[in-house]
């Protein structure tokens, strides 16, 4: 015999707006543009452009209000045409996104051309119109491997013929130097020597080995290419270990900063979602312009409601038209609101990270990074950890020291003798320094590396040393041995 029973159950369901926001939040700037283009295609009530002026808005509101009064006078209620049971709101089918939505909107790794990455960084130099055109011509002359091999005299001619800009090599070179500060390091070099020098100059030149490497590239490049290391050693009067360390630093530089992207290969570059600048000792944070698009609801669609009172109330086609218009207007408003909420969440999260890691963002020294986990930032901004995770896992920031993915700044803490926590990134940096300074004829085992770190006040186990060494792509001691 069947029995009937009643159960009371609590459950959480995401609204369509929440689903919309979550999907938009987790995609990076490089993919947001295509997502917006997709929405513009499927929703005619959504347009590109800034919102109407306040005066126009007030006028429209008054106009719309008058129309609503007229509707009321005629006893015409739009809700008669749009009943809850008749209309499913914007993407309301089901309690969550459909399988098709997931397949269509799930974030994928996007590919961005080198020119797009450089032009994106160009937007933050605050150049005048003339300098911008010169810079664009230079970027267009950069080869796929990152070099600009076209003679600057010829680029002078190019600008004169194509842009009607009369210039000279000195002015072009001045703009080129600005481009050479872009990422990836070494971009816009005119030869291999300049490419390597651009990269070495971003390192700490106060370190003896780095400074020696800089001198070698600048003054002894021919000897270096011919491997006349004895001549270099004699010129600078340094020992074997110093010359080996300097040469090792140089050989780790990238001779092709643009990559080797052929017709069948695309190189993926990290496009920053945030731009950080230092102005008079203060950190200034900006959103990438791709994160702040100008979107508005179509005025034409809004004005379509003014025609409702002129149509028959029982007109089936009118009912369908009203249903369609309302769906599209709601969709446009929700999408614009989700974009704005995305911007606010990104900025709020990034400001918290800046506050937490302020010393690093001023100095660029990774040893200054504090241990920081998702919960630390979630507590600061009063948001859920999952929201912070969505921001951190797919976003990047451009600083004066290079472009960093946000997850770079998150790390666990390691206890020290002083009672404070050091970030795992700081410990990795120290571990790398110890290994680089070891005697290559007798490299240190993981157990000895553990003791060295303990001497420096880092309470770390041997298995953790092995894990960090592997993460740094450093082989075991027997494979590091040299004659």
N, C-alpha and C positions, 0 to 999 in steps of 0.2 A: 504494500500500500504506500502510495507516494505521500510525502509530507511537505507542506509548504512552510517556509520559514523566512523571516525578515532579518537582514543583517545590515548594520550601519558601518560604513567604511569610509575612511578619509583617504583622499588621493590628491596628488598635485598634478596639474596639467598646465602646460605652457600655452599661453595665448599666441595667436598668429604673429602679433607684434613682437613678442619675446623671441619667437623662433627667427623672425626676420632679423632682429638685432644681433642674436648670437651668430648667425651666419655671416653677417656683415662685419662683426667685430673680429672674427678669427682670420679673415683674409688680409694679406698685406697690401700696401699701396699699389704695387705693380698689378694686382688682380682686381682692385676696386674699380678701376677705370672700365674694364671690360664688363664688369657686373652692372655698372651704371648704364653703359650702352645697351646692354641686354634689356634692362628695365625700361629704358626709353623706347625701345623697339616694340615692346609688348603692351605698353601703357600710353595711349595718346594723351591722357590727362596730365602727364608729367613732361616738363620741358626744361631745357637748359636755359640758364640766365638768372640774374638776380631777381629777388622778389620786388614787387611793385613798390613805388614810393609810398610813404605813410599816408600822404594826402589822397593818392589814388585809392589806397586801401580803404580809407574812411569813406570816400565817395562810393566805392563799390559796396561797402557794408550798408551804407544808407540806402543805396539803390536796391540791394538785395532785401533789406528790411522792409522797404516799401512794397516790394514784390510779394513778400511773405504776408504783409497786411492785406494786399489785394487777394491773395489766395484765401485768406481767412474770411474776407468779405463774401467770397463766392462759395464759401463752405467747401473748398477744395483742400483736402489733406493729402499730402504726398504719401503719407504712410498707408493710405488706402491702396496705393499702387504697390508699395513695398512692404510686404508683411514678412515677419521673421521666418515663417515656414516656407515662404516662396523664394527667399534670397539667401544664398550662402555668401557670407562676406568674403573679403579678399583672402584667398587661400585658406578657407576655413574647413575644407573637407577633411574630416578626421581630426584626431586630437593632436597630431603632429605632422611633420613633413612627410609627403609621400615618397615612395622609393624613387620615382622619377625626379622629384625635387632634389633628393640627396645626390643622385647621379649627376644632375645638371649643375648643382650649385656647390658641390664639395670642392674645397680648395685643392688646386693642383699646382705643381711646381711650374711657374711661368718662366719663359725664356725672354730675356731682354737684350737687345743689341747693345754693343759698346757705345755707339753714337747716342742712343737714348739715355744711357746712364750718364754720359758726359754732359749732354744737353740738360738733363735734370739738375745736375750740380751747378751748371752755368747759371741757372735761375737764381742762385743765392749769392752771386758775386756783386750784385747791385751795380752793374755796368750801365753806361749810357747807351743809347741806340747805336751809335757808331761803333763803340767797342764790342757790343753784342754781335753785330754783323761780322766783324773781324773774327771774333771768337768762334762763331758758327762756321765760318769758312775754314778756320784752322781745324776744328773738330771734324768737318767733312773731309779733310785731307789726311786724317789719321788712318793708317792701315789697320788691318784686322789684328795684327800682333801688337799694336799699341804704339808704333813709331810714326813719326811724321817725316817722311823722306823727301817730300817735295820741297825744292829750294824756296826759301822765303822770298827771293826776288820774283819768282814765278807767281807766288801767292799775291804779291803786290799787283802784278798784271791781272790776275784772276779777279781781284776785288775791283779793279778799275773797269774791266769789261762787263762783269756780271752784276756788280752792285753800284757802279758809278761812284766808288769811294777812292779818292786820291790819298794814298798813304805811303809809308816807307818801311824799310826793314826794321828800324828801331822801334817804331810803334807796334808793329806786328809782334816783334820779339817780346815786348813788354806784356802784351796780352797772352802770348804763349807761356810766359813764366807763371801767369796766374792759373792757366789750365794744367800746368805741370804739378800743381798742388793738389789736383783731383785724385780720387781713388779710381782704379788701383794705382799704387805707387809705381812711378817710373813711366807713367803714361805721357805721351806727347814728346818723348825724347827724340833727338835727331840722329843719334847713333848709340851703340852699345855702351860706350863709356859714360855718356850723359845719363842713360837709363839707369845704370848701376849707381851713379853718383846721386841721382834723385832719390833712390831707395835708401842708400846708406845715410843720407842727411836727415832722414826721419828717425834714425836710431839715436841712442844716447852717445853723443860724441865726447862726453866727459869720461867715458870708459876707455882705457888705454888701447885695448885691442880694436875697438870700433874706430877710434881716431887714427890708428895705424892703417886700418883698412881704407879709410877715407884718403889718407896721404898716398897710398899705393895706387888707388884708382885715379886720383887727380894728377899725380906727378910721375908715376911709373907704370902706366897702363900697358905700354908696349912690352916692357920686361915681364909684366904679369901674364900677358897673353902668350908669351914665348916660354913661360915657366922658368925664367931666370931668377929663381927665388934667392940664390946666393948673392946676386948683385943687390937685390932689394934689401936683404938682411944686412949687407955690408954698409949700404947707404944710410940706413936708419940706426945701425948699431944696436940691434935687438937680438935676444936669445932665440933658440929654436922654438920654444913653446910659444913665444909671442908671435913669431912669423906664421906658425901653424894656425894659431887661433885667428889671426887676421885673415889669412887665406880661406879658412873655413867659413868665416862670416861672409866673405865675398861670394864663395861658391854656392851659398844658400840663397843668394838674391835671385830674382826672377828675370831672366834675359828677355822674356816675351810677356810683358805685363798685360797685353790685350788678349792673350790666349792664341790658340791656333784654330779659330772658327772658320772652317771651310763651308762649302755649299751644303754638305750633309750634316754638319756639326754646328750646334748652337751653344754658345757659352752663356751660362746663367750668372748674372751679376747681382749683387746684393743692392737693392734699391732702398734707400733710407726712408722711413716713415716720419722721422723727426730730424730737424736740423738744430744743432746746438752751437751757439756762438758765445764768445766772451767779449763783453763790452764794458770797459772801465771797471774791470774787476767783478762784474756781475754776469751770471749765466743767463742767457736769453734762449728760450726754447720756442721753436716754430714747428708747425705741422707742414709736412710736404704738401705742396699745392694740390697733388692728386688726392689727398685725404680731405680736402675742403672744396668740393665742387659746388658750383652755383646751380641750384635746382629750384624750380617753382611749380606750382599747380597752374595748369593752363587756364587762362582767363576765359577763353572761348567756351571751355567745358563748364566753368562756373556760371557763365551767362546763359547757358542752355536752359537753366531752370526758369528763366524769365518767360519762356514760351509755354510753360505748362498750363497756365490759366487760359490759354487760347485754344486748347485742345479739348476734345470730349473726354469726360471723366471715365467713361467705360470703354475707351479705345484700347484694345489689346496691344496694338503696336506701340502706343505711347507707354503703356506699362512696361513693355520690354525695353524701350529706350531709356526710361527712367531708371530701371534696374541696372542696365549697362553703365549709364553715366555715374550712378552712385557708387557702384563697385570700383570704377576707375578713379573717381575722385578720392574715395577712401584709401585706395591702394597708393595713390600718389602722396597723400598726406602722411600715411604711415611710413612710406619709404623715406621721405624727406626727414621725418622725425627720427627715424632709425639712424640715418646718416649723421644728423646733429648729435644724437646721443653717443654714437660711435666716436665722434671727435672729442666730446667732453670726457668720455671714459679714457681714451688714449692719453689726452693731456693730463688728466688727473693722476693716472698711473705713472706716467713718465716724470711728472713733477715730484712724486713721492720717491722714485728711484734716484732722481737727481739729489734730493735732500739727503737720502740715506748714504749715497756714494759721492758726496760733494767733493771730498779731497781728490778722488780719482779724476773727476771731470775737470778740475782745475789743473792738475799736474800731468795726467795721462800715464801715471806709474801704476802698473797692475798690482804692485805690492801694497798699494794703499787701499785696495778693494777690501771691504769688510765682509764678513760672512753674512749672507742675506738669502732668505728663503721666501717662497711665495707668500707665506702667512705674514711675514713682516710687512710687506707692502699691502696685503689685503687688510690688515689691521689699521694701517695708516689712512687708507682711503675709505674704510668701512664698506668694502665690497667682498664678494665671495671669492674664495681661492680659485675656483674654476674660471672666473672672469679674468683674474690676473694672469692665469696660465694661458688663456687664449690670446691675451695681448703679448705676453713674453715669448711665446713659441713661434711667432710668425712675423715679428716686427724688428726693425733695425733703426739705429740712430747714427747720424753723421756728426762727428765731432772734429775738433782741430787735430786730433791724433789718428783719425781714420774712421771707418764705418764699422760699427759693432752690432751684432745681433743682441737683442735685449737679454736673452738667456745667458749671455756672457757674464752679466753682472750678478747672477745668482750662483751661490755656492754654499756648501755646508761649512760649518766651523770646526776647527781643530784646536783642542785645548793647548795652552802654552803654560810655561812655568810661572809667568806673571799673573796667571789667573784669567787672562783675557782670551778671547777666541780669535784665531787667525783664519782667513778664508782658505779653502782648499786650493784656490788659484795662487795665492801667495806662497803656499807650501810647494806647489809644483814649480813655481819660479825659482825658489831657493834650491829645490832638488835639481833642476836643470843647471843652475850655476855650479853646484857641487860636481856634477858629472862632467861639465865642460872644463872644470879646473882640475880634474883628476889626472894622475899619471897614466898615459895611454898604454904604457908597457905593463902597468899593474892596475887595471880598472877596478873600481870598488864594487863589491857584491851588494845585493840588497840588504843584507844584514849590516854591512859596514855603512851603507847609506843611511840606514835607520839610526845607527849610533851617531853619525855626523849631524843628522837633524835633531836628535835628542840633545846633543851638545849645544845646539843653537836655541834650545828652549821649546822645540816642537815635540809634543808627546804623541808619537805616531808609531804604529805597529809595522812590522816588516811586510805583512801582506798588503797593507795600505800603500807602502812604498812601491811594492811591485805593481799594484793597480795604477798608481799615478805615473809610474815609469812607462807602462804600456800605453796609457792615455796620451803620453807625450811622444809616442812612437820611438822610444829609445830602447834598443835591444839589451839583452842581458850582458853581464860583464864579459863573458868569454867571447862574445861577438863584437865587443867594443875594443878588444885588445889590438894594439898596433905595434909594429916593430920599431 
